Amino acid sequence: MTRTILDVHVLHTVPPSNLNRDDTGAPKTALYGGARRSRVSSQAWKRATRHAFQELLDPSELGTRTKRVAEFVAERIRDIDDSVSQDEALTLAAGTITAATGSKIEAPKRKKADVEPAAPESSYLMFLSSRQRDALAGIALRGRGDITAFFKDKANKDEARRAADTHHSVDIALFGRMVADGADVNVDAAAQVAHAISVHAVENEADYYTAVDDRRKEEEPGAGMIGTVEFNSATLYRYAALDVDQLRRNLGEGMREDADTTTPVRRAVEAFVRGFVESMPTGKVNTFGNHTLPEAVIVKLRGSRPINFVSAFEEPVVENGGGYLRGASERLAAYIPGIEEAYGADEDTRTWVLRVGPATEALAGLGTAVPARELADSVGAAAAQRQAGDR
């Protein structure tokens, strides 16, 4: 069976920075090919990608992931009917979410410093789309008389579960949803994101800093504060794979019966490509201002399995006086045709290449050259076209 798989490969140079910290505050690293590499976790880049969607998509197409899910739905209940008090709205929301997902919604333990009781929460982060929130709020209001008795009716409970399992937002469709207490409302992620690693060996460095007290008197020498911040700089190889078939199943056929059924997939693919390529985790960004964009992006649309090209860098690139980007580009340009031809993965595959500067020249022959402003549109249209032909 022919599949529709999107692979996104990125070479991204980052100056001194600390994008993603470990438990000691140091930049995350990993051993690969026997060499210590800079590393940014997949979770960090997924979150950055989801945040980028806020600039690319309408809020109605996005979801919210929170433990304060009762408060989230209660706000919508009161938007619909302002005669509902806050306490009543929270009770209705908690009962409805429990019916829809099986998850307990309870108030966290009260702390001594708390003046008022906290709103009930789920025990883990829960992902709901805007349309799911609307639907659950509407159902909750219908059970306003006695929410517990309302959901003893199986039809009402089934309706709540359907509301939580349909009309998934783009971010839920892409990155999935895990509901520990309700496996039937889980959503399998369509996107996979690898940990970004540097193509070369790195060593973390430390910046010793001092801060001067603005009201220090002349007779009080010395700094008001001292400390250290660890950082490294790297040329990262970033990779993500998108199962467009799974994405279509998660999104459904469309918002309206008269709409083009491939439109949701095309829009989601475009948002994913732009969001993943152009996003940046925000760790210590105020300290380092590391707002760089990738120098090279290779996108492949395949009819078979995804392929991660990180093995091109199993032997770390060695700096030769001209940085790492040129060597990394040459590695990829040599590795990709070899691995694809060996496994026949070059068949039924389209390739787009976005590159910047002479250091990436080796990548020019890998596919269709495309400027950044056209990359996502071209890939989204091709993915939608394949989906239309697959019906």
Salt bridges, closest charged atoms under 4 A:
ASP7 OD2 - ARG302 NE 2.88
GLU61 OE1 - ARG267 NH2 2.53
GLU71 OE2 - ARG68 NH2 3.19
GLU75 OE1 - ARG133 NH2 3.49
ASP79 OD2 - ARG76 NH1 3.97
ASP81 OD2 - ARG144 NH1 3.34
GLU88 OE2 - ARG144 NE 2.90
ASP134 OD1 - ARG76 NE 2.79
ASP158 OD2 - LYS154 NZ 2.72
GLU159 OE2 - ARG142 NH1 2.93
ASP165 OD1 - HIS168 NE2 3.60
ASP184 OD1 - ARG161 NH2 2.65
ASP243 OD2 - ARG3 NH2 3.34
GLU253 OE1 - ARG391 NH1 3.03
ASP258 OD1 - ARG256 NE 2.98
GLU270 OE2 - ARG266 NH1 3.14
GLU278 OE2 - ARG274 NE 3.43
GLU340 OE2 - LYS300 NZ 3.15
GLU340 OE2 - ARG302 NH2 2.79
ASP348 OD2 - ARG386 NH2 3.22
